[in-house]
């Protein structure tokens, strides 16, 4: 069967893709060779709301001054261009060992602002301010988790390269898939999440990721690594994914080191390594127990930048069986895909501050802060 026919079948019914090889992907790293990163404007935060198979998310992370951690997320998905669904997710990680508070609710009456910068649904709204520097996040869809939060960026946002896009397809001038991540790496936060035990104050630090997977998610990536480090002066963030063998098991990383008002270095010269793992007996994935994250780049005036975090993760704070817990649209998107077994491992070693080691030119800095990380396994990479 011709590759284009196999791809069409995979898009429609979720079957495994043929092996196209690394020539069928153009990583954003190619673009970043000339333009390491581009600072975001208000227009860059617009929702794409694609009319073909895709999953688009805005995810807001909150590290409260008192130690609590939370994220809130809107997922907008399109299944084969036939049906769109939306979901609001929130999750609170406690510092006292309690099970995380997880809430996921389908959204109805979804709409966007005229310029597609704001998202609305019944009892839910994500609104970008006119100056493009803050979002308010509100949801009353779940009485167990009523969200009223605000996040304001205090450093520039960025995408890697010129537009942040990795392209997929055998004709890369007319790609059949895309991957894009836009980040606000350092923010301040305020507001609360009301739970059955009362309100939780989320005054603290935050991070925003706006992601678009313009194809079936399990076709775009087989594995993910994510880290969000926030310290008193510096933030370090990274999103790294590895494609399935269909696209040459290609590794693409996007990340940066920032402080208030300034991007120190950003782009695609970053990596995540699982130094030690243990086999999860329930699903056979190699759960990481010790990891290292590395960043490299240069300041605007040309000083070389290196940064790293090496950490023993300790016990995970959660393990998510995506097929069991995430709404039905995911099951429809991955229906029929051989070997697809998505699990997310989440870690928040908050009891002791961690070290971010930074070298800017000849200056060496150790920044103590808190880290949230995820390791996601979707399908085999061999």
Secondary structure as the mmCIF struct_conf table of DSSP 4:
data_model
#
loop_
_struct_conf.conf_type_id
_struct_conf.id
_struct_conf.beg_label_comp_id
_struct_conf.beg_label_asym_id
_struct_conf.beg_label_seq_id
_struct_conf.end_label_comp_id
_struct_conf.end_label_asym_id
_struct_conf.end_label_seq_id
HELX_RH_AL_P HELX_RH_AL_P1 UNK A 3 UNK A 13
HELX_LH_PP_P HELX_LH_PP_P1 UNK A 15 UNK A 18
HELX_RH_3T_P HELX_RH_3T_P1 UNK A 22 UNK A 24
STRN STRN1 UNK A 25 UNK A 26
HELX_RH_AL_P HELX_RH_AL_P2 UNK A 28 UNK A 32
TURN_TY1_P TURN_TY1_P1 UNK A 33 UNK A 34
BEND BEND1 UNK A 36 UNK A 36
STRN STRN2 UNK A 37 UNK A 39
HELX_RH_3T_P HELX_RH_3T_P2 UNK A 42 UNK A 45
BEND BEND2 UNK A 51 UNK A 53
STRN STRN3 UNK A 54 UNK A 64
TURN_TY1_P TURN_TY1_P2 UNK A 65 UNK A 66
BEND BEND3 UNK A 67 UNK A 67
STRN STRN4 UNK A 69 UNK A 79
TURN_TY1_P TURN_TY1_P3 UNK A 80 UNK A 82
STRN STRN5 UNK A 83 UNK A 93
BEND BEND4 UNK A 95 UNK A 97
HELX_LH_PP_P HELX_LH_PP_P2 UNK A 98 UNK A 100
STRN STRN6 UNK A 101 UNK A 106
BEND BEND5 UNK A 109 UNK A 109
STRN STRN7 UNK A 111 UNK A 112
TURN_TY1_P TURN_TY1_P4 UNK A 114 UNK A 115
BEND BEND6 UNK A 116 UNK A 116
BEND BEND7 UNK A 118 UNK A 118
STRN STRN8 UNK A 119 UNK A 121
TURN_TY1_P TURN_TY1_P5 UNK A 122 UNK A 123
STRN STRN9 UNK A 124 UNK A 128
TURN_TY1_P TURN_TY1_P6 UNK A 130 UNK A 131
BEND BEND8 UNK A 132 UNK A 133
STRN STRN10 UNK A 134 UNK A 139
BEND BEND9 UNK A 141 UNK A 141
TURN_TY1_P TURN_TY1_P7 UNK A 143 UNK A 144
BEND BEND10 UNK A 145 UNK A 145
STRN STRN11 UNK A 146 UNK A 153
BEND BEND11 UNK A 154 UNK A 155
STRN STRN12 UNK A 158 UNK A 160
TURN_TY1_P TURN_TY1_P8 UNK A 161 UNK A 163
STRN STRN13 UNK A 165 UNK A 168
BEND BEND12 UNK A 169 UNK A 171
HELX_RH_3T_P HELX_RH_3T_P3 UNK A 172 UNK A 174
BEND BEND13 UNK A 176 UNK A 176
STRN STRN14 UNK A 177 UNK A 195
TURN_TY1_P TURN_TY1_P9 UNK A 196 UNK A 197
STRN STRN15 UNK A 198 UNK A 201
STRN STRN16 UNK A 204 UNK A 213
BEND BEND14 UNK A 215 UNK A 215
HELX_RH_AL_P HELX_RH_AL_P3 UNK A 217 UNK A 220
BEND BEND15 UNK A 222 UNK A 222
STRN STRN17 UNK A 223 UNK A 231
BEND BEND16 UNK A 232 UNK A 233
STRN STRN18 UNK A 234 UNK A 242
HELX_RH_3T_P HELX_RH_3T_P4 UNK A 245 UNK A 247
TURN_TY1_P TURN_TY1_P10 UNK A 248 UNK A 249
STRN STRN19 UNK A 251 UNK A 259
TURN_TY1_P TURN_TY1_P11 UNK A 260 UNK A 261
STRN STRN20 UNK A 262 UNK A 267
BEND BEND17 UNK A 268 UNK A 268
STRN STRN21 UNK A 270 UNK A 279
TURN_TY1_P TURN_TY1_P12 UNK A 281 UNK A 283
STRN STRN22 UNK A 286 UNK A 298
TURN_TY1_P TURN_TY1_P13 UNK A 300 UNK A 301
STRN STRN23 UNK A 304 UNK A 312
BEND BEND18 UNK A 315 UNK A 315
BEND BEND19 UNK A 317 UNK A 317
STRN STRN24 UNK A 318 UNK A 321
HELX_RH_AL_P HELX_RH_AL_P4 UNK A 322 UNK A 325
BEND BEND20 UNK A 326 UNK A 326
HELX_RH_AL_P HELX_RH_AL_P5 UNK A 328 UNK A 333
TURN_TY1_P TURN_TY1_P14 UNK A 334 UNK A 336
TURN_TY1_P TURN_TY1_P15 UNK A 338 UNK A 339
STRN STRN25 UNK A 343 UNK A 347
BEND BEND21 UNK A 351 UNK A 352
HELX_LH_PP_P HELX_LH_PP_P3 UNK A 353 UNK A 353
STRN STRN26 UNK A 354 UNK A 360
TURN_TY1_P TURN_TY1_P16 UNK A 361 UNK A 362
STRN STRN27 UNK A 363 UNK A 377
BEND BEND22 UNK A 379 UNK A 379
#
